[in-house]
Amino acid sequence: MINRPAGEVFKYLADLENLPRWNYAIAETQKVSPGSPAQGTVYLQTRTLPRPMQETLEISRYEPDRLLAVTGGFGDLEGTSTYTLEPNEGATRLTNEIRLEGRGLLRVVSALATANVRQAVAQNLAVLKNLLESAAGTP
């Protein structure tokens, strides 16, 4: 639960350039498509962990205040991260579902990597919650 209205949470999430503020593994996320975030918007991201690399992300679903899905590279894995938002008395229940698979040889060990990703995502969502609920994190 995030003590912010769903519209504010969605707006913050949909601007993927905010990712480095709440995901410790990301150095920079830059929009390369013109216009406001929407379905089809593409971003180039610089990652520091698990190793320095660049990856491409695309907003694959964009349903304002309800659902946001991002597809692309997630470190050595690729897949889709889906955020579902449910309004709840002025707050927002945010659920994040991630479907990942390994690239190349990593397909074999992707199950092991997924456990590490699950823990990192939980930590990142806690940071996001704190950021959005703090006065400085007001979108």
C-alpha positions in Angstrom: 0.0 0.0 0.0 1.2 3.5 -0.9 -0.5 6.4 0.8 -0.9 8.4 -2.4 -3.8 8.5 -4.9 -3.5 6.0 -7.8 -3.3 8.8 -10.4 -0.1 10.2 -8.7 1.5 6.7 -8.3 0.7 5.9 -12.0 2.1 9.2 -13.3 5.3 8.6 -11.4 5.7 5.0 -12.5 4.9 5.8 -16.1 7.7 8.2 -16.3 10.4 5.6 -16.5 13.1 8.3 -16.1 12.2 8.1 -12.4 13.5 4.5 -12.2 17.0 5.5 -11.0 15.5 7.2 -8.0 14.1 4.0 -6.6 16.0 1.2 -8.3 19.6 1.0 -7.0 20.8 -1.0 -10.0 19.9 1.7 -12.5 22.2 4.6 -13.2 20.0 6.4 -15.9 16.8 5.8 -17.9 16.3 8.1 -20.8 13.2 8.4 -23.1 14.1 8.1 -26.7 10.6 8.4 -28.1 9.0 11.8 -28.6 6.0 13.0 -26.5 4.6 12.0 -23.2 4.8 8.4 -21.9 2.3 6.1 -23.6 2.0 2.6 -25.0 5.0 2.2 -27.4 7.3 4.7 -25.7 10.9 3.5 -25.7 13.6 4.2 -23.2 17.3 3.5 -23.2 18.6 2.4 -19.7 22.0 2.2 -18.2 22.4 -0.4 -15.6 25.2 -0.8 -13.0 24.2 -4.2 -11.6 24.6 -7.1 -12.1 27.2 -5.6 -14.4 27.4 -2.3 -16.4 25.2 -2.6 -19.5 22.6 -0.8 -21.6 19.1 -2.1 -22.3 16.0 -1.0 -24.0 12.6 -0.8 -22.4 9.2 -0.2 -24.0 5.9 0.6 -22.4 3.8 -2.3 -23.7 0.6 -1.6 -21.8 -0.6 1.8 -20.6 -3.9 2.1 -18.8 -3.9 5.3 -16.8 -4.3 4.9 -13.1 -4.8 1.1 -13.5 -2.0 -0.8 -15.2 1.4 -0.2 -16.6 3.6 -2.9 -18.3 7.2 -2.5 -19.4 8.9 -5.0 -21.7 12.6 -5.3 -22.4 15.9 -6.1 -20.9 16.3 -6.6 -17.1 20.0 -7.1 -16.7 20.9 -10.5 -18.1 17.3 -11.4 -18.4 14.4 -10.2 -20.5 10.7 -10.0 -19.9 7.9 -7.9 -18.7 7.2 -6.0 -15.5 3.5 -5.3 -14.9 2.3 -2.8 -12.3 -1.4 -3.1 -11.3 -2.8 -0.2 -9.3 -6.0 -0.4 -7.2 -7.4 2.7 -5.5 -8.1 2.1 -1.8 -9.5 5.1 0.3 -7.1 7.7 -1.0 -4.2 5.2 -1.1 -3.0 2.8 -3.8 -2.5 -1.0 -3.6 0.4 -1.5 -6.0 1.2 -5.0 -7.3 4.2 -5.8 -9.4 4.4 -9.0 -11.4 7.5 -9.8 -13.3 7.9 -12.5 -16.0 11.6 -13.0 -16.9 13.6 -15.5 -19.0 17.3 -15.8 -19.5 19.0 -14.9 -22.7 21.3 -17.4 -24.4 23.1 -19.6 -21.9 21.3 -17.9 -19.0 18.1 -19.8 -19.9 19.5 -22.7 -17.9 20.2 -20.7 -14.7 17.4 -18.1 -15.0 15.5 -19.8 -12.2 18.4 -19.1 -9.8 18.6 -15.5 -11.0 14.8 -15.0 -10.6 15.1 -15.5 -6.8 17.7 -12.7 -6.6 15.5 -10.5 -8.7 12.5 -11.1 -6.5 14.4 -9.9 -3.4 15.7 -6.8 -5.3 12.2 -5.9 -6.5 10.8 -6.1 -3.0 13.6 -3.7 -1.8 13.0 -1.4 -4.7 9.2 -1.2 -4.1 9.9 -0.3 -0.4 12.1 2.6 -1.6 9.4 3.6 -4.1 6.7 3.6 -1.3 8.9 5.7 1.0 9.8 8.1 -1.9 6.2 8.7 -2.9 5.0 9.1 0.7 7.7 11.6 1.6 7.2 15.3 1.0 10.3 15.4 -1.2 9.0 12.6 -3.4 5.6 14.2 -4.2 5.1 13.7 -8.0 
